[in-house]
Amino acid sequence: MEQFIGCDVHKKFSVFVAVNEKGQAGQALRVEHDRQLYREFLSRLPEHSPIAVEASGHYSWLVDEMERFGHRPKLTHPLEAKRRMGLTKKTDKLDARGLAILLRNGTLPEVWIPPSELRDQRELLRLRLFLVVLRTRVKTRVHGTLARHNVHVAVTDLFCAEGRQLLTARLPELPAHSREAVAQELAVVDFLEKHLESAEQRLEAIMAVSPEADLLKTLPCVGKILSMVLMLEIGRVERFPTAAHLASYAGLVPRVHASGGHTRMGQICRNVNRNLKWALVEAGNLVVINQRRLAGSHVVRLYQRIKRTKNHQKAVVAVARHLAEAAYWVLTKQEVYR
């Protein structure tokens, strides 16, 4: 008799509950996240067991181990799964049993599991995005310190070669401790720049053997960095049934409220792939900045048409949605953007 297994994942342990074809639940089993103990448990399960795994920050290695033993892990959207369970109480056992029942009934809200290699490459990409955020925060602190002491450096970019020379010359104007703080912050910027360059070089090596990255670069205002984000965050484009599904995954489709013959479009969703959304909106903003160079193109006409009746923000999102759908067709047809 086939078993359907639910796995409630935590940081240090997982709870498993098996449900048979008749809907009868077995005993809850707690398995510590010691790799050897985990492998011993998986080896005792029936071959090719379907296992519903709650998506969390710890699922990656668990899924790899399940696949290694020939099982069929099904990654689950945690919020949607809890809605479908309809439970008023919450325990690890109830959550695991609820996942198993949803799996048995065919109503499990399943999430795509990226291949192990893609998950590894995404870590490098997200490291680069994280380092950029850190660099921006440190640079903002430097600007803030200078502003507090009325030290104005007459240069557009304070952190370019010329700007650094001028800033070094003006540092003695700061009090001792503030001067030391700025010096250390500049050292942190240099450190981050070094590691950013290393991460980008490794990403470029990955992109160099990817025809998809070259195709994505043909999208308006999508260059080296944004094409990396699009390629690694989209993954296998065939997992999306339509271009609209990809746009929805990127959070660029408004919510629809329709009742009694009245339809109202709400805000765009937040529970989406934020890195992909950022990349597409960033490309949309670049289209706006480069309107003159792209004059007459579809993306510019789209932005200007929406902006006349709505506002800048909604027009940029409309352009970003167009680029998301264009990315779908570029990758599906393996053709350059037209």
VENVENMO-V43074 format. One record per run of one state. SS is the DSSP state (H for helix, E for strand, L for the rest). FROM is the first residue (numbers start at 0). TO is the last residue. Records with the same first field share a line. If there is no record, write none. Layout:
SS->FROM-TO  FROM-TO
//
This chain:
L->0-1  9-11  20-23  25-27  32-33  44-48  54-57  68-70  76-76  85-90  105-108  111-114  148-159  173-174  208-209  216-222  234-235  239-241  249-252  259-260  268-272  289-296  309-310  333-337
E->2-8  12-19  24-24  28-31  49-53  71-75  109-110  253-258  261-267
H->34-43  58-67  77-84  91-104  115-147  160-172  175-207  210-215  223-233  236-238  242-248  273-288  297-308  311-332
//
